[in-house]
Amino acid sequence: MTDEEHAELTARANDIIKSWEDDRYDNAREAWSDVDAVLEERQFLDRDLVRRLDEIQNEAARMVAKAHLGADC
């Protein structure tokens, strides 16, 4: 991975985190999908970014599951 690609990936990860914290996602499924795409390259990210993205993805997955289970009730 080039320095430019690394910078773009890091910027994307930070943008996802900021968007999540600012509640700018329309739904949890969209957030989960964005995080998943970035985490495919997790070996190139700072450990703290990966940890935070994992937390967001876990929280989003719980929200999606809860919404899905609520729809089945």
Helices and strands as residue ranges (DSSP letters): H 3-21, H 28-39, G 42-44, H 47-72
